[in-house]
Amino acid sequence: MTGRQPSLEHVITLSPSGREFIQYPSQSVLESGLAAGVSLPYRCSNGSCGECRARIIEGSIHKTRYHDFNMPESDRLRGDFLMCCHSAQENCLIEVTESMSVDDIPLQSLQAKVCHSELLDNIFTLRLKFTRGAALHFLPGQYVRINIPGIDPVLIPIASCPCESSVIEMHLLDEPDEYAIVHTVKQLKSRDKIGVEGPFGGTSITESPTTPQLFIALGLEFRVLQGLIEQLFNLDTLAPIGLIWISSEGVSQYKGNLCRSWADAIDNFYYIPFRSINDAKLLLSQNEIGTFEEATIYTVGDKEDLITAVLGNPFSGNQWINLNPPEL
């Protein structure tokens, strides 16, 4: 199972699901799988936990770096290996258990440090990097609880997708239950740590859909949808993907540049921003919204009245997925 360094892209097929993704030479099997939207098991990013263990059934792999996890020799001889520390040398068939729903993800308690923060309009975007090589195993659309000494824990949606497992992104608003986090984070020193517990709840996407997918965000609700939209991109979804983002009081399209870059780069992605619900109702009738007549519609909270007002009665028969925050 060892030999020359891989130099070409290879197809990884997973058993028993039959899912396939491309293994790139510069990435590990785990990195390539996560980048392709596959929810593989992991708990770290440096080979210390052993959670990303898989078994090679056909093909050959190459160990790309040392790992601390002690793999028994008998398991190694059976073909067991850590996906985070190996790359494929040829097309491979690998046996591994995927996480197909939020119920498959264990609750984790980790420590993190702030690696980046930025104020976009009045939204505080925060990126946390986990310490000691740890990584949070989660699915797009899930939440974490932020624990900082001296303030009440707050449940926040993860805005990023799992393709960068050692870092998570969150968007915070200067409002009563989140202001304390924003204020405290601004005072933290580089050595200070933040407790992260999760993931919790959520509705995720693990398979590439064949029907159009339409996301409707009001103000800050984009933070719940961003990771789900990025997941569809990672899954190479061919069906139309739409985002209607309506400004709310005090919150504009603070990541509008990101959404416009998606629309420029991805042929089947449609970004439709509006300053208000009234603007949306007025202008949607003039847009080619017919692309999404059979779409699955994602909203945050009960938005039936909003959807009807914005999209009209012809959409009343669509499948609506209400992305409510989890109840703890």
C-alpha positions, 0 to 999 in steps of 0.5 A: 500500500506504499510506494511512489508519491501520487502525481495525478488526480484519482477517483475515490469510491466509498463503500458502502455508499458508492459515493465518489470524489476526486483525490487531488495530489496536494490534499489528503483523502480526508481533505479531498472528501470534505472539499467535495461535500462528503461528510467523513468522520474526523475529530482533529486535523493532525492525525492524533485522534484516529477518528478518520480511520478507513479501510482500503479495499482496492487500490493503493495509498501513500502515507504523506505525514507522520501521525501520533495515533497508534494504529495496531499492526494487525489493523494496518495489515488489514488495510486500515489507515488514517484519511488525514495522513494519506493520499491515493496513488491510483483509483481506490475503493475505501470502506468508511462510515459517512455521517448522513444526518445531524443525528450521526454527529457526536457532541464535542467540546473544544477550545479555540482562538480567534484567528480573524475578525472583521466588521462588515457594515454592522456585522461582526464576522468571526473565525475561530481556529481550534487549538492543539490540532483539533477540528469540529465535526459538523454538517452545514446548517448546524449550530455551536454554543460559545462559552466565554467566562463572564458571559452567558453561553450563546447559541450561534449558527456556523456560517462556514461549511466543513471543508475547512474543518479546523476553522469555523466562521460566525456572523454576529450582530450588535444586539443584546444576546450577541453584543457581549460576545462581540465586546469580549472578543474584541478585548481578547489577547492572542493567547486567550481561548474560547469554549466551543460546544456542539454541533447542535440541531440544524437541517443539512444537505448531504446529497446533491439534489436534482431539483432547484434549491431556493434560499430566502434570507432576511437580514442576518439570516444569511449566516444560517444559509451560507454553509448550506449553499457552499455545500451545494457548490462542493457537491457539484450540484447541477440543479439551479441554486437561488438566493433571495436576500432581503435587507432587514432593519439595520442589516443589509447584504453584508456579504453581497460581494461574496454572493456576487462572486458566486454568481459570476463564477457558478453558472447555475447560481442566481443571486437576487438582493432586495432592499426591502420586502416591498421591493421584492414583491414589486420586482420579482414579478419582472424577474425570471423566477420561473426557474424555481417554480419546482424548487425546494425553498429554505427559510429561517423560521416561519416565513410562510406569509413572507414567501407568499408575499414575495413569491406569490401563490404559485409557490404554495405547493413547493417543499418548504424547509424551515431552518429553525434554531435547535431547542436545547 
